[in-house]
């Protein structure tokens, strides 16, 4: 990786943003301050209420600008993604003093080597999140202890342990959420980098056109703003709470499924024209509820469940944009399916218990359960608890209601249902029959969710 490709903001884009007063010079600690409307492909709309004319040195700049690393692979990135100062020092020291023995992998920043494995920066920094040092306890003190051993900052610990999301948090382990958050924040920096590259390309195109040199700063601001949106092919202008999104949920004759996640995880889902390009960005890795060894496509038919996941992601995010994927399928496409193409499996049936138990443990299913593994679409109850908790169960007969995810912030609702499209058959079905829209889940959406769901006691 070259020094220029490691920079988050490209040189030409940086110069243009400095000219407009939208980014600072590099600070001694390897960071810059950038206006929140110039972060990524959704930030201009999400932060439209923030003026572009706020001086960097003003008091208002505290809320208008975000501090980001100048370089993607850097010590500054370690603190940005959520490590403490001490842990950042230790990790960065290990990275820059990398061993060079014959059996050691090379870093992604090193020259290529034909016979050596490559260690990426994100894999390196998520190394502390090991299954051997993990917890899924409902005691927050256990989580604080483990996260302290990981070297996570107080800020990140507070985000993960926010009591508004305790029920959802306990569906996975401490290591899972720590890694998910660090990966999300790192992916967010890549989204900022991608937006900067697009702005630079636009600046170069503009410079090549006759008569563009006299463009004023305000004209430049408008054109770059439009570019940030035009490059976000497939991403709606409207938020997930907009009239357009609400109408999309209630389209007659359609089944609408949802998935809440951060936008960096669906990079490449659409091509530059907004057409579906790579649906595998929506895959959930194994092991999962209904698959021990293969990735599957999981969606919820309940927008409230998707909003819960999106809200927890937004709570743990820094500059990252969060979205809800809308997967729309004609009812007739599902209604025309019959067994063995479509199967249903719900709690508390013995079939559900055994099938999920085997899947979470990466074990082969028994012959009576093969019909579920061979389906194109499985509709069934969503499981709860991290994978290692399922591994501790000696028998599927020991599964209780505590292993079922329920709707509602505190799990007081009905068992959650999921639509799961299996392997290549499910992928082919979705590609042929579905329409995908992505609606940003903005800070305003998050604030509305918090107002409606916030618990009445402080974080402790």
Secondary structure, DSSP 8 states (H G I E B T S, - for coil): --HHHHBSS-HHHHHHHHHHTSB----TTSEEEEEGGGSSTTHHHHTTTS-TT--TTSTTHHHHEEEEESBSSSHHHHHHHTB-HHHHHHHHHHHHT----TTS-EETTS---TT--EE-HHHHHTTT--TTS----S-HHHHHHHHHHHTB-HHHHHHHT-GGGHHHHTTS-HHHHHHHHHHHHHHHHHHHHHHHHHHHHHHHHHHHSTT-TT--HHHHHHHHHHHHHHTSTTEEEEETTSHHHHHHHT-TTEEEEEEEEEGGGGTTSB-TTS-B--GGGG-B-SSBTTBSSS-EEEEES-HHHHHHHHHHHHHH-SS--EEEEEEEEEHHHHHT--TTSEEEE-TTSHHHHHHHHHHHTT----GGGHHHHT-SEEEEE-B-S-HHHHHH-S-GGG--GGGB-BSSTTS-S-B-EEEEEEHHHHHHHHHHHEEEEEEEE-HHHHHHHHHHH--SS---
